[in-house]
Amino acid sequence: MEVASRMLHLGTDGAFEMLAQAQALESQGKEIIHLEIGDPDFPTPRHIVEAGMQALRDGMTHYSATAGMPELREAIALNSREIRGGDTEPGNVVVTPGTKPLVLYLLLALAGPGVEIIYPDPGNPVYESLIRFAGASPVPVQLLEKNGYHPDLDALAGSITDKTRVMILNSPGDPCGSVLTKQESEAIASLVLKHPELYVLSDETYKDTLYAGEHHSISSIPGMRERTIVLDGFSKNYAMAGWRLGYGILPEELVAPVVKLANNHISCTATFTQHAGVAALEGPQDCLHEMTAEFANRRRLIVDGLKSIPGVDCPEPEGAFYVFPSVKNTGMTSTEFQNRALNEAGVALLSGAGFGDLGEGYVRLSYANSQENIIRAIDQLDRFVRSST
């Protein structure tokens, strides 16, 4: 069967491919330590689980409005006003099963042939994949290790043309863990405001996992609320990856086209899941602080451990729960390191090459796993690398 040519432009998320490979090995009896997938190993907080279960008992198993239940949209709007300021209204909120559908809808609504979209490199592979799928031209902005994986603002300014329609920002970032400062966000905002047709898609999925300072959303800068699409969700901060619950906070003019795309694609997000989302936002927030504190301990453990391995250099991430160490001095390519780590060391991690051209020479490891497993993984990687040199 010959598939449509547009499918040639669509990539895949390497984390799920590697997860499948690792699980296939596990089915054969091999023990694998999972550092490939960005899925917090904590249980979903009990009060959230209870809310979802109660919704099922109460018969909340029918359709909701495509944009989301009013209760959840109101809770999201209130939460956003508290953490980002501004005047977010429930009508600005669109709820979807995770944030990936929103990236697709927004690019389909705004992009097409002749349009340029700026995105980070290294960055989440979904960005470039969906930019190409939408028919637009991807324009990478380099995040270099020597700059702490922060953007070169002069280079960013030079990448904007009269064809640029969207600039994708991700802070805290996947895979690099860098966090935009307030000054950087203000400088980027000043660039955007010079171009009336330019929107920012600000992926703030990891906003609650910071190790110092505060989260500064570019949407909170004067003039940027109307020019910013905020992506956020529940997977990372409330350990709800399997619940599939995300949302966007959109300028008013984008709500209708995005809802129309969602209506044609998903109809709506699972109703009981949305009830759990209300409980997450309105219930106790201790889980956010407890998980971040544990992630901080794991970060120190994995950074120090990787630095002890010959040929591996590991910068310390500022946010999220990924490290992006260089393996250039091991003599292996990123993909070779990934494959051998899985098959020889029993550690599932990701080749940096899957995160963009600048990811070659690096690998991504998620420390959304226990300290015990991180210690074991470091030991097994150390033995594998030393035996290879």
N, C-alpha and C positions, 0 to 999 in steps of 0.2 A: 504494500500500500504506500502511495506517495502522499506524505503529509503536506500541509500548507507551508509555503516558503517562510512565513513569519516564524515558524517553529525553529528555524535555523538560528534565530537571534536570541532564543530563550535558553539561558543557562540553568544551572541547578545550584542548590545550596549544598556546598561540600560537606557541611557538618552532618547532614542527614544521610548523604552517601557513605561517609565514613562510619556513622552509627550502624548502618545496615551491614557494612563489611565486618565491623567488630562483633555484631550480634550473630552473624553467620559463623564466625570463628568460635564464639561462645557455644553455639549449638553443637559444635564438634567437640566440645569439652575443654577448649582453651580458656584460660582465665585472662580477662582483659580489664584494664583500668581505664575508665572512660573520662578523658580530659578533652574530648572533641566537641561535645554538645553544650550549648549555653543554657542548661536547664538546672536551676538551683536544686540541690539534693534535699533541701528542707521540705517537710510536709507542709501543705497548705494549712495556714492557721485554722484552728478548730472552729472558731466562730464563723468563718467563711464557709467551711465545709457544711456546717449545720444549716446555714442559710440556704445553700444550694439544695440540700436534702429536704429541707422543709418546703421549699418551692416545689419540688417534685411531689411531695406528699399532698400539697395543696392543689395539684393539678396544673401547675404552671408549665405545661408541655405543649402549648399552642403558639401560633405566630405572635410576634410583636410587630410594631411599626418597623419599617426597614431601618430607619435612622437610630432605633434603639428605644427602650422603654423610657417613658418620661421620668420615672424615678431615678434611673441611672444617669440619664443626661443631666438632670438637675444636680445630682451628687458630683458628677465630673466637673460641671461648670463651677460649683462652689469650691471644690478642691483646687481647681485651676486659679480661681481668684485669690485663694489663700496663699498659694505657692508662687504664682507668677504675677499677681496683681492684675490690674486691668478690669475690664467689664465683660468677661466671657458670659454669654447667656446660653441656656440649654439648647436654643436653636442653632448655635454654632457647632454643636457636638454631633458627630456621627460615630456610632458604635459598630464594630465589625469583629469577626472571629480572628483576632490577632491584628497586627499592624500591616502585614504584607499585603492584604487586599487593598488597603488604603493607598499604599505606594502605587499599586497598579492603577487604581481608579484615578488618582490625581494626575499621573503621567498620561493616561489616556485622555483625560479631560483637558490637559494643558499642552501636551506635546504632540509632535508629529513630524513629518518630513520638513526639513529646513529649520527646525528648532534645535537649539543647543541646551543641554542640561549639565550643570556643573555638579560633580560629585567627588568625594574623597577617595584617594588612592594612596595606601591601602584603605579599603572600606568594605562594608558588607557587600557581598557579591550580588545580592538581589538588586542593588541600585543600578549597576551597569546593565545587568540582564534585562530589567524591565524598561530601562531607557531605550535600549535597542528594540525591544519588542514593540514599544509604542511608536517606533519609526523615527525617533529623534536621534541626534548625534550626542554621544557622551563626551564630556570634556573633563578629564581628570585633573584634580588639584593635588599636588604632591604633598604627602605627609612624611617628612624625612626624620629618621632616627636622630640625626644631629640637632634637629630643632625640637626634640622631645615629642615628635609627631604632631606638632602644632602647625597650622597652615602659614605659609609665607604670604603675608597680606599684600605685598606688592605683586607677587605672582597671581594671587587670587584676583586682584583688581585687573590685571592684564588679561585674564581669561574671560572677562565679561565683554560681550559684543552686543550688537543690536539684535542678534538672533537668540540671545540667552533668555530663557523663560523661567527656569527654576534653578535655584542653588540649593543643593542638599547638604545640610549640616548634621553631624551626629556627635553629640556631646552629652555625657561621656561616650567615647567612641569604641566601636567594635571594628577591628581587632586590637587597636593600639592602646586603648585605655586612656587616651589624652582627654583633657577637659578644657574647653574654651574659657578663658578668663573674661571678666566683665569688660575689660579694656578691649580685648579681641572682639567680643560680641558687638561692642559699640562701634568699633572700626568697620566691621563687616556691615553693620546696619547703615552706616554712612555711605558705603558703596552701593548698597541695594537701593537706598532712597533716591539715588541719582538716576535710577532707571525705572520709569513708571510701570513697565510691563513685567517687572521681575518679581517673582515670589521666592520666599525661602521655605523649604520643607525641612523643618527642624525635628529630627528624630531624637526624642528625649526619653527613650525607653529605659535607660539606665540612670535616670536623674537621681534616684534614691540611693545609689551605691557610689558614694563619694568618700574619700579618705581624709580630705581636708577642705576647708572653705565651704562655699555654698554653690548651689546650682543657679546659673544665670541664664534664663531663657531669653533668646533674642526677641521673643514676642513681647517682652516687658519693656522694651526700649520705645520711647515715644515715636509714634509714626509707624511702628512695625507690626502692631496687632493686625492691621488690615492687610499686611503683606506677608504674614507668616502662617504656615500650616504646621501645627504642632502634632506630632505623633507620639502616643504614649500608650501604656497598657498595664496589664496586671501580671504578665508572665514572670517577669524578673523580680519585681519588688515584693510581690505577695506569694511567690512560689506557686504560680497558677498556670504554668506553661501548657499543661494538658487541658485546661479549661477553655482555651482559645478565646481570649477576650482582650480586645484592644480598642482604641478610639482615636479619632482625630478631632482637633479643634480648628475649625476652618473659617476663613473670611466668609461673610454672608453670601457673596456671589458664587462661591464654589459649592455650597451645600447642596443645592438642587441637582447639579450635574453628577456629583458624587453619589447622592442617594439614588439617582436614576440608574447609574452603573451597578450599585449594590443591589438594587431591586431586581435587575436582570440576572445578576450573578448568584447571590446568596439568599435572596428574599429577606432574611433577617438573621440575627445572631441568636443562638439558643437562649430561650427565655429563662430557664433556671440558672444558667450561667450568669446572666445579667443580674439576677437577684443576689447571687454571690458577690458580684462586683459592688453592689450597693453596700453590702455588709463590710466589704473590704475597706471602702472609703469612709464609712460612717462609724466603724468599730474601732477598737483599740489599735494604736499604731506601733506598739512595742516591737512587733515582729520586724519592722523596717530597721530599727536600731540594732536589734539583736543579730539579724542576719549580716548587716554591714560590719558589725564588730567582729563577727566570725570570719567574714571575708577578709578583713584586715589582717587577722592572724594567718590565714591561709596565704595571703599575698606575700607576707614576709617569708613564710616557709618556702614557697615555690620560687620566689626570686632568689633567695640565698642558695637554695638547692641547685637551681639551674646555673647560677654563676660558678658553682664548684665543678661543673662538668667541663672537661677540656674542649675548647673550641666554641663554647656557647657563651654569649653575652646577653644579659637580660636587663633591660631598663625596667624601672619600677612604674607600674601604671598608676594614674591619678584617680581613676574611677573605673566602673564596671568590674567584671571578674575574669578578665583575660590578661595573659602575658603574651608578648610578641617578641620572643628572643631571636637574635641573629644566630644562625648556624653556619654562616659562611666559612668559618675557620675549621669546620669539621671535615671539609672536603666533599661534602654531600650537597646536592641540590635540595631544595625544599621538599619536593615530591619524593625523592629518594629517602630523605630523612623520615618523612611521614610513613612511607610504606615499610621501611625497615623497623621503625619504632613499633609499629603494629605487629609485624610478624616475628621480629626477633626479641623485642622487649616486652611485648604484651601491653603496650600503651597506645591508646587511640588519641591522636592529636591531628592537627590540620596543617597542610602545606600552606605557607604564606602566599604561594603563587595563585591560589584560588581567590585572593582578596585584591587582586590587581597586579599590574606589571611591577610595581615597586615592592610587592610582597615576596618576590623571589629572594631567596637567601634567609628567609625568616620562617618560623612556624608559630601557630597559635595554640596555646593550651588554655583550657578553661579550668579555673580552680573552684568551680561549683561542685566540688566533691570533698570528701572528708579529709582531715589532716592526715589520718592514717594512710589513706590511699595516695595522697600526694607524696608522703615520705616514701612509700613503696615505689611509686612511679619514678621518682627522682633516682632512687637506688638502681632500678632496672634500666633507666635511660643512661645512667652513668656507666654501668657495666657494658651496655651495648655500644656506646660511643668509644669507650676505651679499647674495646676489643676490635674496633674498626679502624683504629689509627696506628 
